[in-house]
Each structure stands twice: as C-alpha cells, then as structure tokens.
Amino acid sequence: MNYRIIGFVIGRILLVEAALLLLPMAVGLGYGESPVPFLIPMALLAVIGGLLSFRKPAHSALYARDGLAVVALAWIFMSIFGGLPFYISGDIPRFVDCIFETVSGFTTTGATILTEVEPLTRGGLFWRSFTHWVGGMGVLVFVMAILPMGGDGHGMHMLRAEMPGPAPGKLVSRMSDTAKILYGIYLVMTIIEIVLLAAGGMPLYDACIHSFGSAGTGGFSCRNLSVGAYNNPYFDIVIGIFMMLFGVNFNMYYFLLVKRFRDVFRSEELWAYFIIAAVAVGAITVDIVELYDSVGTSLRHAFFQVSSIMTTTGYATVDFNTWPTFSKAILVALMFIGGCAGSTAGGLKVARVVILEKASVGEMRRMLHPNAVPAIRFEGKPLSERNIRGVYLFLAVYMAIFVLSCLLVSLEQMDLVTVFTAVATCINNVGPGLEIVGPMGNFSSFSPFSKLLLSFDMLVGRLEIFPMLLLFAPSIWKRRLAAPQRQADF
C-alpha cells in the first residue's frame, strides 16, 4: 500500500470539494444568507487537502488496491465534510442525519431524513442537490477531468473502482481525456434540461435543482411533494425523458458524436433497457387506469415512475404507495435491475441482468448436452469464464450484504415491507421505498445505527461493493511495494 500517494490524491479531492462549495455559497449569498456554513468547511478542506497534497511523493505508483482504497476513503471523507454546511446552518440539527443526507446526495440515492425540505436555506438546498450532480458521473472522474493525476494507469484503477458497471474502459487513449469527454457530455445534457424546464415556466432555481437530480439520477427536490408539486404534464415528460437518457451508458452518446451508429444500434444492453422500461410502463398503465381519469394520465404517471425507479432517481409525481400491489411489485423489481452500466443510475445494472440470463441459459444447455461448450457473447464479444465468474461473485456478495442489512434493520421492529424496501432502495441508490419510506415518507424514524448502516449500504451500492468491503481486509493495509495487481471485471 502506497500511503503517500493515497494521501496525495485524497488531498486533491478535498481541495476540489472546497472549490465546489463556492457555488452553493454564492447561491446563498444571492438570497441574503450567511456564508459561514460554507466558509468553515471550505477552510477545513483547504487546510487538510493542502497539507496532504502539498508535495507529490517521489514514488507515485498507484496500483489496483491503492485505487480501491482511494475511492472508498475519498467518498467517506467527502460525505463527512459535505455534511458540515447542513449542521453549521442548523438545517439538519443531528450530525448523523447530516452524514446520511450527504451520503444519499453523493451516491445519488435520494433517500432523506427530512420531513420537509422547503424550510431549508436556499444555499443548503442547492448544495444538497448539487451533490447529486457531482456524484452522478463520479467524484474521481470529475477530479481527473480537471486535475492531472499522473500516470494514466492510476486513473484507470480509480475509474474501475468508481464507475458503475461490469467493465468500464477508456473511450480514447488517455484516461484524463476520457473523463473530460464524459463530463462534457454530462454538462451539456444537464444544461439542455435546465433550459427546457425554465422555458416551460419552472423557476430557474427549481430547474437547476431538478436537473441536478435528473442528471445524477438522485432525486432530491426543493419541493415537499417532489415533481408532483408542480402538477404540470410538460415538466413530467421533460424530466421523465431526461431520467431515461441519463440511465443510458454514456459511451453511447460518445459513439453518436463520432458517428459510430452501428455500435449504438447493436448494443444489447441498450435494447434490453428500453424493452424492460416499455413493458413495465405498459403493464402499470393497464393496472392503474381505473385510478385516474384517462388512459393518457395513467400512461404519463406510469412512464414517469418507471423512468424514475428504473434509473434509480426517485422523483415522484404521485404517491405510488397507493397503487395496486402488482404495480408496486414491478417498481420494486425495477429497483434491483437499475439502469445501464456506465450511466449515472444504480441497481444491479441491465448489463449484469443480461449476462446472468445468458449464462443461466448456457448452463441449462450444458446440462442437456454435457459435451457441448456453449459460447456466451455480450455486445458482440465472447465472455470469458473470468467475466461470468465476476458477475456471479458480485451477485452473491450483493445478496449477502442485502440479507444481513435487512436482518439488522429489522431490529427496529418496523413492518417487513418498510425494512425490505428501505434496504433495497439504499443499496440500489433509488431513494423512496414503500410504506414508511414511500415517496411521501422519509427515513427520520430510523435509529442512528440504522441510518449509519443504510449510509454504508448506499456507499456499497454506488461503489460496486468491493472498494468498501476491502477497507475491512487487513491485507490491503500492508505497506509494501508490489507489482501492479489485476482487478476482476465485476
């Protein structure tokens, strides 16, 4: 473990977080609010970050386990310092709640302990949603896009640990250029959504808040009733469409820009993503049509909620907790499926679901024909045993953490649906669940222990499990110089 380079990289990340706090502070000043809640954490971040990154170590090699440690520690520290503005301003009186809210923001989960959000300071509300935008594409990806990190292999190790999906890769030869391309596309799409919402009559502040939530597929709103507070079909359609767009692998947008249309239209994951969404929308529309005055209204609400839950955003136009059981079961299933690999969405990812389906069919064929060696292909390429084993391993560890978390949260003596969906919505980075944690509910009634556990689940889900778990492995902290380690594609 190369402690010095880990400290150096984390120091730079903390400096970037200090700079990010300038934007919500400026918004707060524009509304006549005190800058102190942001100045204090900015000063702490600047001092600590400056001390850690004052001088780059002579030995700057960053291997696989170093990259995993950097990503996990960076997200933890950013969440702790990111919660200070809420605590200092008094927006959230308990620091455990501040940590929960900030982890929920950076991991783009959208779960909240707040019973009402409208009384918060404007700067605080802006920072709360801005964490979605920063965390959506990835904190480390953002840092790599604006600051040089040294060797290109260093960035690849961190990208693998932070980017959602089975096998992230480079779009171009340099990792830093890949990060710039991704964030460039991300920024342009966010600005387009802001413009469209503002053009439809939404106040600019509100348009920024909801665009940050859509882009990061997070779901924090500045209204107690979420998007439903506007009761505007135009807003529902615009936000619903952009949530679906941000749930697509961002590589597809790059391929469109460079006119590699064949790579887009032949993407198995992309087709599966839209087919699953279309089937879910159709089924829910038929199931809820009796609750609303027309098929059009039912279709609009079904599309919005499927888009919101499948992309793990968590916005709501209606209280889907009152929908029929069949519709709620579909939404819970979509929580686990999630969006595409390489998007800002959470969940297992459509790519893994497709690979698991193909691998299962292949195993059944092998049982019927023992001498056959069925080739499993994904996105036009054959999958190695290592790839398939990695997906199975990911699912096994994911289910183990999910079950253990359910058991521990069940000590709260809440109903089973609340416990199950609370853990599901946190580990899949969705936001709302059912019953107490439904779209019009919150997590305020949970104990501090459960809030910290669910915060851990949010980080586990966002960072694809292994970076967080490896922090508890004693061998990762041994100080020795080793050859670069290979990392499995999960």
C-alpha positions as CSV (number, residue, x, y, z in Angstrom):
1,M,0.0,0.0,0.0
2,N,1.4,3.4,-1.1
3,Y,0.1,5.6,1.7
4,R,1.7,8.8,0.5
5,I,0.2,8.7,-3.0
6,I,-3.2,7.8,-1.4
7,G,-2.9,10.8,0.9
8,F,-1.9,13.0,-2.1
9,V,-4.8,12.0,-4.2
10,I,-7.3,12.3,-1.4
11,G,-5.8,15.8,-0.6
12,R,-6.5,16.9,-4.1
13,I,-10.1,15.6,-3.9
14,L,-10.7,17.5,-0.7
15,L,-9.4,20.7,-2.4
16,V,-11.8,20.2,-5.2
17,E,-14.7,19.8,-2.7
18,A,-13.7,23.1,-1.1
19,A,-13.9,24.7,-4.5
20,L,-17.3,23.1,-5.2
21,L,-18.7,24.7,-2.0
22,L,-18.2,28.1,-3.6
23,L,-21.2,27.6,-5.9
24,P,-23.9,26.9,-3.2
25,M,-22.3,29.7,-1.0
26,A,-22.8,32.1,-3.9
27,V,-26.4,31.0,-4.3
28,G,-27.0,31.5,-0.6
29,L,-25.4,35.0,-0.8
30,G,-27.7,35.8,-3.6
31,Y,-30.7,35.0,-1.4
32,G,-29.2,37.1,1.5
33,E,-28.0,34.1,3.6
34,S,-24.8,33.9,5.7
35,P,-21.8,32.4,4.0
36,V,-20.4,31.0,7.3
37,P,-21.9,27.5,7.0
38,F,-19.8,27.1,3.8
39,L,-16.7,29.1,4.7
40,I,-15.9,26.9,7.8
41,P,-15.9,23.5,5.9
42,M,-14.1,25.2,3.0
43,A,-11.3,26.4,5.3
44,L,-11.0,22.9,6.9
45,L,-11.0,21.2,3.5
46,A,-8.4,23.7,2.1
47,V,-6.1,23.2,5.1
48,I,-6.3,19.4,5.2
49,G,-6.3,19.0,1.5
50,G,-3.3,21.4,1.1
51,L,-1.3,19.6,3.8
52,L,-1.9,16.2,2.2
53,S,-1.2,17.3,-1.4
54,F,1.5,19.9,-0.8
55,R,4.2,17.8,-2.4
56,K,3.7,14.8,-4.7
57,P,5.6,11.7,-3.5
58,A,8.6,10.5,-5.3
59,H,7.1,7.1,-5.6
60,S,3.8,7.8,-7.3
61,A,2.8,4.3,-8.4
62,L,-0.9,3.7,-7.8
63,Y,-1.9,0.1,-8.1
64,A,-5.2,-1.7,-8.0
65,R,-5.6,-1.9,-4.2
66,D,-4.4,1.7,-3.8
67,G,-7.1,2.8,-6.3
68,L,-9.8,0.9,-4.4
69,A,-8.7,2.5,-1.1
70,V,-8.6,6.0,-2.6
71,V,-12.1,5.7,-4.0
72,A,-13.6,4.3,-0.8
73,L,-11.9,6.8,1.5
74,A,-12.5,9.7,-0.7
75,W,-16.2,9.1,-0.8
76,I,-16.3,8.7,3.0
77,F,-14.4,11.9,3.7
78,M,-16.3,13.9,1.1
79,S,-19.6,12.8,2.7
80,I,-18.4,13.8,6.2
81,F,-17.1,17.2,5.2
82,G,-20.1,17.7,2.9
83,G,-22.5,17.3,5.8
84,L,-20.9,20.2,7.7
85,P,-22.9,23.0,6.0
86,F,-26.2,21.4,7.0
87,Y,-25.0,21.1,10.6
88,I,-23.5,24.5,10.9
89,S,-26.5,26.3,9.4
90,G,-28.9,24.3,11.5
91,D,-30.8,22.9,8.5
92,I,-30.2,19.5,10.0
93,P,-29.5,19.5,13.7
94,R,-28.1,16.0,14.2
95,F,-24.7,15.2,12.6
96,V,-25.7,11.6,11.9
97,D,-28.6,12.9,9.9
98,C,-26.2,15.2,8.1
99,I,-24.0,12.3,7.1
100,F,-27.0,10.3,6.0
101,E,-28.3,13.2,3.8
102,T,-24.9,13.9,2.3
103,V,-24.1,10.2,1.6
104,S,-27.5,10.0,0.0
105,G,-26.6,13.0,-2.1
106,F,-23.2,12.0,-3.3
107,T,-24.3,8.4,-4.0
108,T,-27.3,9.8,-5.9
109,T,-29.7,7.8,-3.7
110,G,-32.1,10.5,-2.8
111,A,-33.3,8.9,0.5
112,T,-33.9,11.6,3.1
113,I,-34.4,12.1,6.8
114,L,-36.1,15.4,6.3
115,T,-39.9,15.6,6.8
116,E,-40.0,18.9,5.0
117,V,-37.4,20.4,2.6
118,E,-38.9,23.8,1.8
119,P,-37.9,25.4,5.1
120,L,-34.2,24.7,4.4
121,T,-31.9,27.6,3.4
122,R,-31.6,28.1,-0.3
123,G,-27.9,27.6,-0.3
124,G,-28.3,24.3,1.7
125,L,-31.0,23.1,-0.7
126,F,-28.7,23.9,-3.7
127,W,-25.7,22.1,-2.1
128,R,-28.0,19.1,-1.3
129,S,-28.9,18.6,-4.9
130,F,-25.6,19.7,-6.3
131,T,-24.0,16.7,-4.6
132,H,-26.2,14.5,-6.9
133,W,-24.6,16.2,-10.0
134,V,-21.1,15.8,-8.7
135,G,-21.5,12.2,-7.5
136,G,-23.6,11.1,-10.6
137,M,-20.7,10.7,-13.0
138,G,-18.2,10.0,-10.2
139,V,-16.2,12.2,-7.8
140,L,-12.9,10.8,-9.0
141,V,-13.9,11.1,-12.7
142,F,-14.7,14.8,-12.0
143,V,-11.3,15.3,-10.4
144,M,-9.5,13.5,-13.2
145,A,-11.3,15.8,-15.7
146,I,-10.0,19.0,-14.1
147,L,-6.7,18.0,-12.4
148,P,-3.8,15.8,-13.7
149,M,-3.3,12.7,-11.7
150,G,0.0,11.4,-13.1
151,G,0.2,8.1,-14.9
152,D,-2.7,7.1,-17.0
153,G,-2.9,3.7,-15.3
154,H,-3.5,5.4,-12.0
155,G,-6.8,6.9,-13.3
156,M,-7.8,3.5,-14.8
157,H,-7.6,1.8,-11.4
158,M,-9.8,4.6,-9.8
159,L,-12.2,4.5,-12.7
160,R,-12.7,0.8,-12.4
161,A,-13.5,1.2,-8.7
162,E,-15.9,4.1,-9.1
163,M,-17.7,3.8,-12.5
164,P,-20.9,1.7,-12.3
165,G,-21.0,-1.4,-14.4
166,P,-19.2,-4.7,-15.2
167,A,-16.2,-3.4,-17.2
168,P,-15.5,0.4,-17.5
169,G,-13.0,1.3,-20.1
170,K,-11.4,4.2,-22.0
171,L,-13.1,6.0,-24.8
172,V,-9.8,7.5,-26.0
173,S,-6.2,6.7,-25.3
174,R,-5.7,9.0,-22.3
175,M,-7.8,8.4,-19.2
176,S,-7.9,12.1,-18.4
177,D,-9.3,12.8,-21.9
178,T,-12.0,10.1,-21.3
179,A,-13.0,11.9,-18.1
180,K,-13.3,15.2,-19.9
181,I,-15.4,13.7,-22.7
182,L,-17.8,12.1,-20.2
183,Y,-18.2,15.2,-18.1
184,G,-18.5,17.4,-21.2
185,I,-21.5,15.3,-22.4
186,Y,-22.9,15.2,-18.9
187,L,-22.7,19.0,-18.6
188,V,-24.3,19.7,-22.0
189,M,-27.2,17.4,-21.3
190,T,-27.8,19.0,-17.9
191,I,-27.8,22.5,-19.4
192,I,-30.3,21.4,-22.0
193,E,-32.6,20.1,-19.4
194,I,-32.3,23.3,-17.3
195,V,-33.2,25.4,-20.4
196,L,-36.2,23.2,-21.3
197,L,-37.6,23.3,-17.8
198,A,-37.1,27.0,-17.5
199,A,-38.7,27.5,-20.9
200,G,-41.7,25.7,-19.7
201,G,-42.2,28.1,-16.8
202,M,-40.3,26.4,-13.9
203,P,-38.3,29.0,-11.9
204,L,-34.6,28.8,-12.7
205,Y,-33.6,27.8,-9.2
206,D,-36.1,24.9,-9.3
207,A,-35.0,24.0,-12.8
208,C,-31.4,23.7,-11.6
209,I,-32.3,21.6,-8.6
210,H,-34.4,19.1,-10.6
211,S,-31.9,18.9,-13.5
212,F,-29.1,18.1,-11.0
213,G,-31.3,15.3,-9.6
214,S,-32.2,14.0,-13.1
215,A,-28.6,14.1,-14.3
216,G,-27.2,12.4,-11.3
217,T,-30.3,10.1,-11.1
218,G,-30.5,11.2,-7.5
219,G,-34.0,12.6,-6.8
220,F,-33.6,15.4,-4.3
221,S,-36.2,18.1,-4.9
222,C,-36.8,21.5,-3.5
223,R,-40.5,20.8,-3.0
224,N,-42.1,18.6,-0.3
225,L,-44.2,16.8,-2.9
226,S,-41.3,16.3,-5.3
227,V,-42.1,16.9,-9.0
228,G,-45.8,16.3,-8.2
229,A,-45.9,19.7,-6.6
230,Y,-46.0,21.4,-10.0
231,N,-48.8,19.2,-11.4
232,N,-47.5,20.0,-14.8
233,P,-47.5,17.4,-17.6
234,Y,-44.8,19.2,-19.5
235,F,-42.4,19.0,-16.5
236,D,-43.3,15.3,-16.0
237,I,-42.5,14.5,-19.6
238,V,-39.2,16.5,-19.8
239,I,-37.9,15.2,-16.5
240,G,-39.1,11.6,-17.3
241,I,-37.3,11.6,-20.7
242,F,-34.1,13.0,-19.3
243,M,-34.1,10.5,-16.4
244,M,-34.2,7.7,-19.1
245,L,-31.5,9.4,-21.1
246,F,-29.2,9.7,-18.1
247,G,-29.8,6.0,-17.4
248,V,-28.1,5.1,-20.7
249,N,-24.4,4.2,-20.9
250,F,-22.6,7.4,-21.7
251,N,-20.4,5.6,-24.2
252,M,-23.4,5.5,-26.5
253,Y,-23.5,9.3,-26.6
254,Y,-19.8,9.4,-27.5
255,F,-20.4,6.9,-30.3
256,L,-23.2,9.1,-31.6
257,L,-20.9,12.1,-31.6
258,V,-18.2,10.3,-33.6
259,K,-20.9,8.7,-35.9
260,R,-20.3,5.1,-34.7
261,F,-24.0,4.4,-35.1
262,R,-23.6,0.7,-35.6
263,D,-22.2,0.4,-32.0
264,V,-25.2,2.1,-30.6
265,F,-27.9,0.2,-32.5
266,R,-26.2,-3.1,-31.8
267,S,-26.0,-2.6,-28.1
268,E,-27.8,-5.5,-26.4
269,E,-27.9,-3.6,-23.1
270,L,-29.5,-0.6,-24.6
271,W,-32.2,-2.6,-26.3
272,A,-32.9,-4.6,-23.1
273,Y,-33.0,-1.3,-21.1
274,F,-35.7,0.2,-23.3
275,I,-37.7,-3.0,-23.7
276,I,-37.8,-3.6,-20.0
277,A,-38.9,0.0,-19.4
278,A,-41.6,-0.2,-22.2
279,V,-43.0,-3.5,-20.8
280,A,-43.1,-2.0,-17.3
281,V,-44.9,1.2,-18.5
282,G,-47.5,-0.8,-20.4
283,A,-48.2,-3.2,-17.5
284,I,-48.5,-0.4,-14.9
285,T,-50.7,1.7,-17.2
286,V,-53.2,-1.1,-17.6
287,D,-53.1,-1.8,-13.8
288,I,-53.7,1.8,-12.6
289,V,-56.0,3.1,-15.4
290,E,-59.0,2.8,-13.0
291,L,-57.3,5.2,-10.5
292,Y,-57.1,8.1,-12.9
293,D,-59.4,9.9,-15.2
294,S,-57.9,8.8,-18.5
295,V,-55.5,6.5,-20.2
296,G,-53.3,9.4,-21.0
297,T,-52.9,10.4,-17.4
298,S,-52.3,6.8,-16.3
299,L,-49.6,6.4,-19.1
300,R,-47.9,9.7,-18.0
301,H,-47.7,8.7,-14.3
302,A,-46.6,5.1,-15.3
303,F,-43.9,6.4,-17.6
304,F,-42.6,8.9,-15.1
305,Q,-42.4,6.4,-12.2
306,V,-40.9,3.6,-14.3
307,S,-38.3,6.1,-15.5
308,S,-37.7,7.4,-12.0
309,I,-37.4,4.0,-10.3
310,M,-35.5,2.1,-13.1
311,T,-32.9,4.8,-13.4
312,T,-32.9,4.9,-9.5
313,T,-33.7,8.6,-9.5
314,G,-36.6,8.6,-7.0
315,Y,-38.7,11.6,-8.1
316,A,-42.4,11.2,-7.8
317,T,-45.5,12.8,-9.4
318,V,-47.9,10.7,-7.3
319,D,-47.9,8.6,-4.2
320,F,-47.3,5.2,-5.9
321,N,-47.5,3.7,-2.4
322,T,-51.3,3.7,-3.0
323,W,-51.1,1.9,-6.3
324,P,-52.2,-1.8,-6.7
325,T,-49.8,-4.5,-5.4
326,F,-48.9,-5.6,-9.0
327,S,-47.7,-2.1,-9.9
328,K,-45.7,-1.8,-6.7
329,A,-44.1,-5.2,-7.3
330,I,-43.0,-4.1,-10.8
331,L,-41.4,-0.9,-9.3
332,V,-39.6,-3.0,-6.6
333,A,-38.2,-5.3,-9.4
334,L,-37.0,-2.3,-11.3
335,M,-35.2,-1.1,-8.2
336,F,-32.9,-4.1,-8.4
337,I,-32.5,-4.1,-12.2
338,G,-31.4,-0.4,-12.4
339,G,-30.0,1.4,-15.4
340,C,-27.2,0.7,-17.8
341,A,-23.6,0.2,-16.9
342,G,-21.6,3.4,-17.5
343,S,-24.6,5.6,-16.7
344,T,-25.3,7.6,-13.5
345,A,-28.0,5.1,-12.5
346,G,-27.7,2.5,-9.7
347,G,-29.0,-1.1,-9.2
348,L,-27.5,-4.3,-10.5
349,K,-27.3,-2.8,-14.0
350,V,-29.0,-4.1,-17.1
351,A,-25.7,-5.5,-18.4
352,R,-25.4,-7.8,-15.5
353,V,-29.0,-8.9,-15.8
354,V,-28.5,-9.8,-19.5
355,I,-25.2,-11.6,-18.7
356,L,-26.9,-13.6,-15.9
357,E,-29.7,-14.6,-18.2
358,K,-27.4,-15.7,-20.9
359,A,-25.1,-17.6,-18.5
360,S,-28.1,-19.3,-17.0
361,V,-29.4,-20.4,-20.4
362,G,-25.9,-21.6,-21.3
363,E,-25.7,-23.7,-18.1
364,M,-29.1,-25.3,-18.9
365,R,-27.9,-26.2,-22.4
366,R,-24.8,-27.7,-20.9
367,M,-26.9,-29.9,-18.6
368,L,-28.8,-31.1,-21.7
369,H,-25.7,-31.5,-23.8
370,P,-22.7,-32.2,-21.5
371,N,-20.2,-32.3,-24.3
372,A,-21.3,-29.0,-25.8
373,V,-19.3,-25.8,-25.0
374,P,-21.8,-23.0,-25.5
375,A,-20.2,-19.7,-26.3
376,I,-21.7,-16.8,-24.3
377,R,-21.5,-13.5,-26.1
378,F,-22.4,-10.0,-24.9
379,E,-22.3,-6.8,-27.1
380,G,-20.9,-8.9,-29.9
381,K,-17.9,-10.2,-27.9
382,P,-17.4,-13.6,-26.3
383,L,-17.4,-13.5,-22.5
384,S,-14.6,-15.3,-20.7
385,E,-15.2,-17.5,-17.7
386,R,-13.5,-14.8,-15.6
387,N,-16.1,-12.2,-16.7
388,I,-19.0,-14.6,-15.9
389,R,-17.5,-15.6,-12.6
390,G,-17.1,-12.0,-11.7
391,V,-20.8,-11.3,-12.3
392,Y,-21.8,-14.3,-10.2
393,L,-19.4,-13.2,-7.4
394,F,-20.9,-9.7,-7.5
395,L,-24.4,-11.0,-7.2
396,A,-23.5,-13.4,-4.4
397,V,-21.8,-10.7,-2.3
398,Y,-24.6,-8.2,-3.1
399,M,-27.3,-10.6,-1.8
400,A,-25.3,-11.4,1.3
401,I,-25.0,-7.7,2.2
402,F,-28.7,-7.2,1.4
403,V,-29.9,-10.0,3.6
404,L,-27.6,-9.1,6.5
405,S,-28.7,-5.4,6.3
406,C,-32.3,-6.5,6.3
407,L,-31.8,-8.6,9.4
408,L,-30.0,-5.7,11.2
409,V,-32.6,-3.1,10.2
410,S,-35.4,-5.4,11.2
411,L,-34.3,-4.8,14.9
412,E,-36.1,-1.5,14.5
413,Q,-39.4,-3.5,14.8
414,M,-40.9,-1.9,11.7
415,D,-43.0,-3.8,9.2
416,L,-41.3,-6.1,6.7
417,V,-42.2,-4.1,3.6
418,T,-40.6,-1.0,5.1
419,V,-37.5,-2.8,6.2
420,F,-37.1,-4.7,2.8
421,T,-37.6,-1.7,0.6
422,A,-35.6,0.6,2.9
423,V,-32.5,-1.6,2.4
424,A,-33.4,-2.2,-1.3
425,T,-33.7,1.5,-2.1
426,C,-30.4,2.3,-0.3
427,I,-28.2,-0.4,-1.7
428,N,-29.6,0.2,-5.2
429,N,-29.4,4.0,-4.8
430,V,-33.0,4.6,-5.6
431,G,-34.4,6.8,-2.8
432,P,-38.0,6.1,-2.0
433,G,-39.3,2.7,-1.0
434,L,-42.7,1.6,0.3
435,E,-44.8,2.1,3.4
436,I,-42.9,4.4,5.9
437,V,-40.2,5.1,3.4
438,G,-42.6,5.6,0.5
439,P,-42.4,8.6,-1.9
440,M,-44.2,10.8,0.6
441,G,-42.3,9.4,3.6
442,N,-38.7,9.6,4.9
443,F,-36.1,7.8,7.0
444,S,-36.3,10.1,10.0
445,S,-37.9,7.4,12.2
446,F,-34.8,5.1,12.0
447,S,-32.3,4.9,14.8
448,P,-28.8,6.4,14.4
449,F,-27.4,2.9,14.0
450,S,-29.7,2.0,11.1
451,K,-29.0,5.4,9.4
452,L,-25.3,4.7,9.5
453,L,-25.9,1.1,8.3
454,L,-28.1,2.4,5.4
455,S,-25.4,5.0,4.6
456,F,-22.9,2.2,4.3
457,D,-25.3,0.4,2.0
458,M,-25.6,3.5,-0.1
459,L,-21.8,3.7,-0.5
460,V,-21.6,-0.1,-1.1
461,G,-24.2,0.2,-3.9
462,R,-22.7,3.2,-5.5
463,L,-19.1,1.9,-5.5
464,E,-20.0,-1.6,-6.7
465,I,-19.5,-3.2,-3.3
466,F,-15.8,-4.2,-3.3
467,P,-14.0,-0.9,-2.6
468,M,-16.0,-0.5,0.6
469,L,-15.6,-4.1,1.7
470,L,-11.8,-4.1,1.0
471,L,-11.4,-1.4,3.6
472,F,-12.0,-4.1,6.2
473,A,-9.4,-6.5,4.8
474,P,-6.2,-6.3,6.9
475,S,-4.0,-7.4,3.9
476,I,-4.9,-4.3,1.9
477,W,-3.2,-2.0,4.5
478,K,0.2,-3.8,4.5
479,R,2.8,-1.4,3.5
480,R,4.8,-2.9,0.7
481,L,5.7,-2.1,-2.9
482,A,4.2,-4.7,-5.3
483,A,3.7,-5.2,-9.0
484,P,0.5,-3.9,-10.4
485,Q,-2.4,-6.1,-9.4
486,R,-5.0,-7.3,-11.8
487,Q,-8.6,-6.5,-10.9
488,A,-11.5,-8.6,-11.9
489,D,-14.2,-7.2,-14.1
490,F,-17.3,-7.3,-12.0
